[in-house]
Amino acid sequence: MNNTNAGTGGAVGRNTLRVEAKITRNSGNEESGIPIVYLHEGHICIVNKPHDVFIEGDSDLTGGTNVIERTKKELAKRGQNHTYFHFMNRLDFATSGIMALGLSRE
């Protein structure tokens, strides 16, 4: 049985999620949102973290440019307000790449 949904990202097997995305370079100097690669509303958000951006921290210290604050802004543009975020992986400040964030405790 093959549950692959090629080219659009989709379920593969019972507990695996396959996501295919084209990653584009993004400046870490933007104070706006963050590129959302995949969103499963209410459960998981996969973002493309720019380089030189903290993943979390006090907005006063980071200038409001951490991954959490940027993701909140981007989700708000889509009419979604989330207060719970759980990092499924972490990236260093200077590292860019894909980050998965849990949006609920479930």
C-alpha positions in Angstrom: 0.0 0.0 0.0 1.5 3.4 -1.0 0.1 6.5 0.7 2.5 8.8 -1.0 1.0 12.0 -2.3 3.9 13.0 -4.6 4.6 16.6 -5.2 2.2 18.1 -2.7 3.5 16.6 0.6 1.2 14.2 2.2 0.8 11.2 4.5 3.4 8.4 4.0 2.5 5.4 6.2 0.6 5.7 9.4 2.7 8.1 11.5 5.0 9.8 9.0 4.4 13.1 7.2 6.2 13.8 4.0 6.7 17.4 3.0 8.3 18.5 -0.3 9.2 22.2 -0.6 11.4 24.5 -2.5 13.6 26.4 -0.1 14.4 30.0 -1.0 17.1 32.2 0.6 15.6 34.7 2.9 17.3 37.6 4.7 17.5 37.4 8.4 17.1 41.2 8.6 13.4 41.3 7.9 11.2 42.2 10.8 8.1 40.7 9.2 6.8 37.2 9.4 8.7 34.0 8.5 8.1 31.8 5.4 5.7 29.0 6.3 6.5 25.9 4.3 3.7 23.7 5.6 0.8 24.3 8.0 -1.5 21.7 9.4 -3.9 24.0 11.1 -4.0 23.8 14.9 -1.2 21.1 15.1 2.0 21.7 13.2 3.7 24.6 11.4 6.9 24.1 9.4 8.9 27.3 8.8 12.0 28.3 6.9 14.2 30.0 9.6 16.5 32.7 8.2 20.1 32.9 9.3 21.0 35.2 12.3 17.6 34.9 14.0 17.1 33.6 17.5 14.5 30.8 17.8 13.1 32.2 21.1 13.8 34.7 23.7 12.8 38.0 25.3 11.5 40.3 22.5 13.2 43.2 24.2 16.6 41.4 23.9 16.0 40.0 20.4 14.3 43.0 19.0 11.1 41.0 18.4 12.9 39.0 15.6 12.8 35.5 17.0 11.2 32.6 15.3 8.2 32.5 17.7 7.3 36.2 17.2 7.8 36.0 13.4 5.7 32.8 13.2 2.9 34.5 15.3 2.9 37.4 12.9 2.7 35.2 9.9 -0.1 33.1 11.4 -2.0 36.2 12.4 -1.9 37.3 8.7 -3.7 34.0 8.0 -6.3 34.7 10.7 -4.9 32.3 13.2 -3.9 33.2 16.7 -1.7 30.7 18.6 -0.2 31.0 22.0 1.4 27.6 22.4 4.5 26.7 20.4 6.7 23.6 20.9 10.0 23.2 19.0 10.3 19.8 17.4 13.9 20.7 16.4 16.3 23.6 17.0 18.7 25.5 14.9 21.6 27.7 16.0 21.3 31.5 15.7 23.6 31.6 12.6 22.0 28.6 10.9 19.1 28.8 8.4 16.8 25.9 7.6 13.6 24.1 8.3 12.1 24.2 11.7 9.0 22.3 12.9 6.8 23.9 15.5 4.0 22.1 17.4 0.9 24.4 17.8 -0.9 22.3 20.4 -0.1 20.0 23.2 -1.8 17.1 21.4 
